[in-house]
Amino acid sequence: MRIAEVIVDITNSQVDKIFDYQIDNWGEIGMRVLVPFGNRVVQGFVINIKDSTNVDLTKLKSVIKPVDSYVIIQQELIELMKFMVKKYHLRYVDCLRLFIPSEMRSDKVKPLVVTNLVLNENVNLQEYKTKLRKNAKNQMELCNFLKLNTIYQKSYLSEKFSNSAVDKLIDDNVLIEQKEEISRKPYFENIKTTKPVHTPLQTRAIQTILSSNDTFLLFGVTGSGKTEVYMSVIEEVINKGKTAIMLVPEISLTPQVLANFKSRFGEEVAILHSGLSAGERFDEWRRILFKQAKIVVGARSAIFAPLTNIGAIIIDEEHETSYISESNPRYSAFDVAKFRKDYNNCPLVLASATPNITSFNKALNGEYKLIELPERVNGKAMPKIQIVDMLSEIRNGNTTMFSSALLYELDKCIKDKHQAMIFINRRGYSSFMRCLDCGYVAKCTDCDVTLVYHKQEDKLKCHYCGKRYKALTKCPECGSESIRKGAVGTEQVVAHLQELYPDVKILRMDNDTTRTKNAYQKILSEFAKTKPAILVGTQMIAKGHDFADVTVVGIVDADQSLYHSDFRSTEKTFELITQMAGRAGRAKEDGKVILQTYAPRHYAYRYIANYDYKNFFNKELNLRKTTQFPPFTTIIRLLFTSENEEIVREITKLCYNDIKTLRMDNIDSFVYLDVMKSPIGKIKNKTRYQILARITLDKENEIISKMYEICDKYQNQNVSVFVEINPQNLS
């Protein structure tokens, strides 16, 4: 007797367990199957096959049949599921769903099969034509069109000569049908690249990574050739018959990076990211599963790619917060990468020009091996950063969003027919609309956030739930027509630039302009071939782009991320501005960066101006140690959400009382504990409360495990409770 251990594909904690079913000889571990469950038939995943069961044999049901003809989840991913369930307190099924395309589970996407037609070589076409009716005009024209040894798509012939004409020739065995599966491939611009000569530092970095199976931190300035290091490591790995994963943040998935990989490795590369259609994602996933692709390039979810025999895992821009999933299921791509690194006994490379404080601390402590690339490959100096005091600009009579220094550099750039990039990390036209008489500010009815004005559509939008509202022409509270608009966004920056430079191509890249398929490619391709030109954007333009003619970078509001209520706000500001500055002067021409701020004496800008990461790190680490923040402690957030505020407040209170008891039993391990309404108190009509704790590292796992148990106690259908470890967003 063969017994299959099955996880049923139902999102319900009550049934999130392993069920035993009898299975015939066709079954294999990792297959998707149909099983009877209660009074219905559901899909399930076979995670093990054994010879015996503790279930009463009279009650043991049988697997009905397989859903697919092949294994879809390999043993490595089954072991990864067990790891994630234990580490993140997740449901089995939520982990398994990460491993396959979502549309595959609902059968909304299948292989694309087309019907081709060929002329039957055993048929005498001339003789067949003599038998056609005189009025069979379409059939006659079709016969005259056909040639031997030519393959035609049925849809093409049907459109050209009519369905009935084509079907008649098929019925008469003149045309023979052939089925062909077509792979839906993501679009790439065709570029040709030549393998560059490595600098001595690049050569040393490549050799060091390939020499052991450790975790490395590749710390290299922008333009230091980190991408070439990745590609060379991957090339060596592929030559040894192994596979590789290359992660980039969703926001940095530039067509340029993907096209470079495609140019170097051709069909061996598969792409996985959210910009693909359901069909493209499914076909790329199947190419990986069937070993037709050996290299996977993609965003966070690409870490679950069904590769085997992995020889290297690389995480570019490792400081990016998008590698942490902040919605269910919550997980860290770094933890998953570490698991797969250990499972395959291969090197893991974390890389950045501005490493995460915690990562750099691990490198200095020997947990990671540090590799440095301190110089640009072309030997040029980093672009000069000029800090402009905007308060001084106002005192001198300039009340516009552009400083005189930025305008001077833009004028020169345009005159020389070069390119500029303007960074403002706020989309829309204005950040709010306010009544000057009574102080009313337009807010979303479903979220506790201010609405952003978008001039192009003349709408107020919520950037959390997506709801749209009419723009204010007068105050709904007092009727006043004195409406003021708030801080500038990308849309307003573009409008002002178009007034200043009416004959210059000005492009905008943010979430609003990149919603459609291939919008990224179109904007960047147009920018690349237009000179002079200005590209305005949010953090989408700050990373991964390499344009030889960009000589000026303007940072309109450097302070925007500096004063967030987050202990990482200074670190994030340093990362973002340093990355943005690195877009300038990457080729022959020198680059210039104009950084506009209302706080020019802030210590972060002193280090940014000199690209002095190491001294910034020392300063920041000292602050973290003094205030007992990560990496010296672990932050735990328990987030409670519900449409009923009274219930969520009561559940939060009960949970908090239990955690206070836990703290009393571990008084030395708790640095901080408090309960509060979340800074954003409501999103999508759900009220949000949170419990925040900071705990020391010595009993971290034990305390986190007990917090999970406490949360399970209060989880119910009216309230969602999530535990987040070192959350990237505390709002």
N, C-alpha and C positions, 0 to 999 in steps of 0.2 A: 504493500500500500504506500502511495506517495501522498504526502500532506503538504499543501501550499500554505505558507503564512502570508496573509493578504491584508493590506491597508486599503479600506474602502475609500473611494473618492467622495467623501461627504465632509463638509466643514462643520463639525459639531464635536465639541470636547467630549460629549458622552460616548461617542462611538470612535474616538480617536485611540484605537488600540489594535492589536494584532489579532486577526481572526483566522482560525484554521478551516481549510476546505480540502476535500479530496480532489486530486487532479490526475488526469491521464498522462500518458508518457510524452505527449507533445509539449508539456509545460516546461518553461525554463525560468530561472530567477531573473527578475528585471522585466518580465513581460507585463503588458497591460491586459486585463481579462475582464469578462463579464461574470458576475456572481449573483446568486439570489441573496437578497438581504431584506429580511422581514417579508413584506408582501410585494416587493418590487425587485427589479433587476438593476444593478448599478455597476459602474466601472470600479476596478480595483487594481492594485499593483502587487505583484508577487515579489516579496522581499527575501523569501527563503523557501527551500523545499527540504522536507525531512521525512523520516520513515515511520514516525509514531506521533500520537497526539494524546493529550489528557482529556479531550472532549469525548463524551459518550458517543460511540460509533452510530447509534441509532439516531442521533441528532445531527450528525455530521453531514453537511451539504456538500455538493460537488460544484467545482468551477464549470460554468456553462461552456465557454469557448474563449479563445484569444481575441482581442480587439485588433491586434496587428500580427503580422507574420514574422516579426523580428523582435529582439530584445531592445527596449528603449531606455532602460536605466541600468548602467553597468554596476558591477560590484563596488567599485570605488565610490560611486555616488550614493549607493545604499549605506556604505560605512559613513559617508559624509552626513547623510540624513541622521544617523544615530548620534553623531557628534553635535550637530546643530540642535537636535531635540534636547540633548542634555545641557549644552552650554547656554542656549537662549530660551529654554523652557517653551519650545514651540510644539505645535501639533505635527505628527508624522506627515499628514497629508499636505500641510502647508509647505513643508520642505520638499516633498516629492513634486509638487506643482511647479517649483522653481526650476526643475530639471528639464521640463519639456515646454514647447510653445503653448501658450494658453489656449489658442484657438484649436489646437489639436485635440484637447480634452473634450471640447463640445462638438467636434467633427465639423467645425466651420471652415476648416482649411484642409485640403487634400492635395496630393500630387497633381500637377497640371499635365493632363494628357491630351495631346492633339491627334487628330486623324489625318494621316497623309494618304495620298492616292498615287498609284503608279499604273502606267499602261501595261496591260497583260500582254506579254510578248508572244503568247500562243494564239492571240486573236488577230485575224486579218482585218485590219481597220478599214481598208478600202472596200472589202467585201461587206463589212458591217454597215458602212455608210449607204450602200445601195439598197439596203433593206429598211432604211429609215423612211418614215412618212414624209411627204413633201412639205407638210406644214411644221415639221419638227425642226424649226430653224435653230433653236438654242442647242439642240443635240448635235446638229450638223456643225455648227460653229465650234462647239466643244471638241468634236472629233478632229477638226482641222487644226485645232490649237495644240493637241496632245502630241508629245514626242516620246520615243522610247528612252528608258534610263533617266527620266526626269521625275523628280519627286515634287508633287504639288500638295499644298495644304488644302484640305477639303473645303474649309471656310472660304478660302480665296476663290476657288473654282465656283463655289455656290453663289458667291457674290457677283462674279463676272458673268456666269451663264445660267443662273437660277438653280434652286435646290432640286427641282423636279428633273432637270436635264442631267444633273450629276447623279442623282439616285437611280435614274433609268440605266445609265451606263454601269453603275455598280451592280444593279440587279441582273444586267445582261453579262456580267463578268468581264466587261471591257476594262473597267478600272478595278484595281485591287486595293483594299483598305489596309493600312499599316498603322498601328498605334505607336506613338512616340511620347515619352515623358520629357517635358521641357522644364529646365531649371530657371526659375525667376530670379535673375541676378540683380543686385543693387547697381545703380548707375555710377560710373566713374568717368572722370575726364581722363582721356588717354595722355599720359605723360611718359616721357622717356628719361630715365635717370642713369647716370654713370656712377659706379661705385667709387667714392672718393678715396684719396690716399689718407690713411689714418695718421693722426698726430701721435707722437710718442705717448702722450697721456691717454689717448683713446686706446692704443694698442695695449698698454698696461692694464687699463680697466677691463677690456675684453678678456685678456688672459687670466686676470684675477678671478673674474666671475666664472669662467669655464674650469677653473682649477679646483673648485670645491663645491659642495652642495649646501653652502651656508645662506643666510639672509644678508643681503648687502644693501647699504644705503649709498646710492650714487648721487653725490652732491655736486652739481655742476651749474655754472652760471648760464643764463639764457644765451643760446648761440654757441654753446661749448661742444655741440655734437653728440648729445646724449642719444638722439634718435638713431644715429649711425652705430653707436655702441649696441643698442637694442637689436638692430637688424643683423649686425655681425654675429652677435651671440646666438640669435635665432638661426642664422644660416649654418653655423657650426653644429647646432643641435639637430637641425633637419638632415644635415649630411651624415649624421650618426644614426639616422632612422628613427628619430624621436619626434615629438610634437612640441608646440609652444603656445602659451597664452600671453597676449599683450593687452593689458587694460589701460584705457584712457578715460578720463572723466567724460560724462555725457556732453558736457559743455565744451570740451576740447576735441570732440570728434570731428575735426576739420576734414574736409574733402582732401586737403593737401596731404595729411598724414596717411589717410587710407589709400590715396592714389600712389603714394611713395611705396607702401608695402605691396600694393598690387603690381606696380611696375617691377619691383625687385623679385617677387615670389610668384606672380601670376596666379594660376588656378589653385595653388596650394594654400591661398589665403581665403578664409571665410570671415564675414563681417556680421556681428550681432549688436544691434542697438535699437533704440525706440523709434528711429526715423524710418525703419524699414516697413514695408507693407506686410500684412499677415502672411501672404504667399511667399515673399522674399525671405522673411524670417524662418518660415517652415522649411523652405528649400535649403537655406544655408545650414540650418540645424541638421537636416538629413545628410548633407554633404559631409559634415563633421562626423556624424554617427557612423556613416558607411566608409569612413577613412579616405574620402576623396579630397578632403582638405586637412592639412597638417598644422596650420597656423590659424589661430583665432584672434582677431582684433576686435575689441568692443568695449562697451561700457560695463558698469558694475555686474550686471547679470551674466556677462560672458564668462565669469569665473566658474559658472556651472556647465560650461560647454562639455559635451560628451566625448572628450578626447581621452585616449589611453596612452600610456608610456610617455608622460610629459617630461620634457628635458629642460624646460626653463619657464618660469612665470615672471613677468615684468609688470610692474604697476607704475605708470608714468604719472607725474604730478601727484605724488603720494600724499601731499598735504590737503588735497581737495576733500571737502566734506561729502561730496556725492557718492563716495565709496561706502558710506554708512546708510543703510536703509532705515528710514524713519517712519515707515508705515508697515503694517503687518504683511508678511513676517519680518520682524526686525532682526538684522544681522549685520556683520561687518565683513566686507570683501577681504580685508586683511586677514581675519581669522580663518576664513574659508581658504584663502590662498596659502596660508601657513599649513593648514591641514593637507591640502593637495601637494604641497612641496614635500612634506614629510612622507606622505603615502608613496610618492614617486621618487623620493630621494634625489631631488633636483635643486638647483639654485633658485632663490627668490630675490628679485631685484626691486627695491623701492627707489624711485628717482624723483628729484625735484631740485629747482634752483633755490627754493625756499622751504626746506623740510619742516614738517610738523615738529614742534618743540619736543614732544614726547619721543618721536623717532630719532631726532638728533641726539637726545639725551641717551637713548639706548645704544646709539653708535659709539658715543664717547665712553659708555660703560662697558663696551665689549659685547653686548648682546647682538648687535649687528656689526658687520664689517664695513668700515667707512672707506669709500673711494671718492676722490675729489677730482673735479675738472674745473679749475679756477680761471681758465682763460677761454676766450672765444676761438673757434678753430681758424678763423681768418686773421687772428692776431690783433684785431682792432680792439680799442678800448671800449668799455661800456659807454653808452650815451650819457652825456652830461645832464644831470637833473638840476633844474633851476627852481627853487622854492619861491613862490610869489605870495606875499601877504595881501589877501583880498580886502582886509580892513584898511590897509594903506591905500589900495586902489580907490576905495570909496571916499576916503578923506581927500584924495586928489581929484575927485569929481567923476570917477568912472563907476557907474552903478550898473553896468551891464554884466552878463555872465562871463565875459571873456576879458582877461587882463590885457594890458597893453603889450606885455611880453609875449603872450600867446598870439595875439593878432600880428605882431611883428614877424614871428616865426612862420605863421601861416601865410602871410603875404609873400615872404621870401620863398617858401616851399612851392607855392603856386607859380610864382614867377619863374622858378627853376624847373617847372614841370615835374615835380616830385609828388609824393603822396604823404598824407597825414592821417593819423588815427586819433579820434577824440573819444575819451572814456568818461562816461557818466553812468554809474551803476543804479539807474532808476529809469524805468520805462514809462511811457505815457508822456503827456505834455506838462502836467503839474501834479504834485503829490496830493493836493487836496483843494477843495473849494470852501471858503469860509465867508460868513456874513460879517462885515466890518462893524455893523451897528449892534447886533446882539451876541455875536460870537459863535453862532451855529456853524457846525462843521458837518458836511454830508458824510454819513456812515452807512455801511451795508446793514440791511435789516436782519440778515442771517449770520453775519460775522461781526465780531467786535473790532472792526478795523475801518480806517478812513478810506473813502473811495478816491480813486485816482482819475483825473480828467484826461481823456483822450480826444484831442482836438480834431483829428482826421475824421473820426466818426461822430464827433460832438456828443460823446457819452461819458458818463461816470462809470467806472468799472471796479469791481472787487477783484483783487489779485489773489484771493484765497478760494472763493467759490465760483468766480466767473460771472456772477450776476451783473446785469447792466441796468443803468438808470438814466433818466433824462438829465442833461447838464442843467445846472442852476442858472436861471436868468433873474430870479428874485428869491429872497429867503422864504422858505416854507413856514418859518416860525414867526417872523415879524413883518414880512412883506417888503423888506428893503431891497433895493436893486444894487446896493453897494456890495458886490461880491468880489472877493480877492482870491487869486490863485496862489498855490503854494510853491514849494521848491521845484526847480526845473527837472524835466526828464528828457529822454533821448529825442522825443518828438519836437520839443521846444528848441533844443539845441540845433537840430536840423533846420528848423524854420528860420532861426537867426542866421545860421551860416548861409542859407540860400539868399537871404537879403543882402548879406555882405559880399557873397561871391556868386552872382546869378549865372555866370557862364561856366561854373565848375561843377563837375558831377559829384553829388553828395549822396552817399548811401547810408542806410540805417540797418543795424543788425541787433535785434532784441527778440523777446518771445512773441511779440506781435507780428514781426515781419518774417519770422521763420516757421510759421505754423504749417505751411503747405509743404508737400513732398519736394525734396531737392531744392528748397528755398535757400538753404545754406550755400549750396554749390553755385547757384545763380548769382547771389550777392557777391560772394568772394571771387568768382570768376570774372564778373564785371569790374570789380575793384582792381583785380590783378592786371587787366588789360587797358585800364583807363589812366591817363596821366595828363594833367594833374587830376587828383581825386581826393576826397575826404571820406573816410569811413567812421561813422558815429555808432557807438554801441555800448552795451552793458558788458559784464564780465565775459560774455561770449567771445569778445575780440581780444581778450587779455592773454590767451594761452594758445600755443601750438601753431600760430600763424607765422609764416616766414615770407615777407614781401621785401624784395631787394631795394625798392625805391621809397620805402617809408623812412622819411628823415625827421619827421616831427610827431611827437606824441603829446597830446594835451590831456591833462587830468582835471576836469572841470570842478569837481567837488570831492577833494581827497578826504575830507573829514567825515563823509557819510557813514562809513563803517567804523569810525574811530570811537564813537560814543554809544555804541549799542550796550545794552545791559547784559554783557557776556564777558567772562574773564578772558576770552580769546580775542576780543575785539581789536586790540593793538596788533596781535599776531596776524589776524586776518587782513588788517590794513597793510601791514608790511608785505605780506605775500602778494596781495592783489596789485599794489602799486609797483612792486619790483617786477612782477611778471609783465605788467602792462608796459613798463619802461623798456623791457627787453625786446619789444617789437620794433624799436627804432634803431637805425644805423647798423643793419645786419649784413650789409654788403660794402660797396666802395665808399659811399657817402657817409659822413659822420652823422650821428643822430643827436637830437636835442629833445629833452623832456621838460615840459612846463607843468609844474605841480602847483595847483591853486588851493590855498588853505586859509582858514581863519584862525588857525593855531600854529603859526610857523615855528614856534619854539618847543613844540611837543617833541619829546625825545625820539619818538619813532621816526620822524622826518629827518633827524640828524643822521640816523643810521641808514635810512633809505637813500639819502643823497649820496652816500659813500658806498652803497651796496655792501654794507658791513653787517652781514648776517651773523657772524660769530659773536661780535660784541652785543648785538641786539639779543641774541640767544642768551648770553650770560646775564644780561640785565633782566630779561623776562623770566629766566629760570630762577633767579634770586627772588623776584617778586612772588613767583608761585610758591617757592619754599617758605617764604615769610608768611604768606596768607593761607598756606595749606590747600592749594589747588593742584589738579593733575599737572605733572606726573607723580606728585608726592601723595596724592589721595585719589580715590575713585568717586566720581559723582554718580549718584543713583537718583533717577527721577521716576516716580510713580504717577502716571497720567491717567486721570479719570474723566470720561466723557459720557454725556447722556443728554437726551432731549428734555429730560425732567430735572430742573436745577435742584429741587428739594431733595430728590433721591440721590443725586450725585454728591451733594453736599453731605448728606448723612452717611453714605458709604465711605466717603473720604475721611470723615471724622472717625468712624469705627476702625478703619484701617490704620489711621494715624495713632490711635490709642494702642493698637497691637504693636506697632513699630516702636512706640515709646517704651513699651515693656521690653522689647528686644534690645533697645539701647541701654536700658538699665542693667541688663545681663551682660552687655558688652560696652560698658561706659567708656573704656579707653580707646575703643575703635571708632567711635562716632565723633567727628570733628564738628559736625553741623547737622541739625535736623529742624525742619520747619514745614508747615502746611500753608497753602495759600491758593487763591484763585490764579489761574495761569495769566501771564501778562496779556495774551490774547484770550480773553475770557470766553469767547464763543466763535466757533467756526462751523459753517454749514448747519446752523441752527442747533448745534450741540454745545452745551455748557461744559467748560473745562476747568478742573481743579488739579492741583499737583502737590505731591509731597517731595521735597528735595532733601537729600542727605549726602554728606561727604564722609567717607569712611577711610580709615588707614588701610594700607595694603596687606598687613599681616594676616587678617582674618577675612579678607575680601570675599573669597568664594563661599565661605560658610555663611556669611551675613546675606549675600545676594541670594543664596539658595533659600534661606528662611524668609526673605522678602517675597520671593516667588510663591512660597506656600501661603503666606498671608494674603497675597493678591488673589490666589485661587479660591480662597475662602469667601471672598466678597464678589467674585465675578458672577454676573447674572445677565439675563436677557435685557435688562433695562440700563445697565451700566457696563461700559467697556473699561477694562483696567490694563494698562500696559506698563511694563518695567523697561526702562531705558538705561543702559550703562554708558556713562560719559556721552550723553546726548550732544549732538552737534548744534542743536537749536533749543534754547531754554525758554523760548517765548510760547 
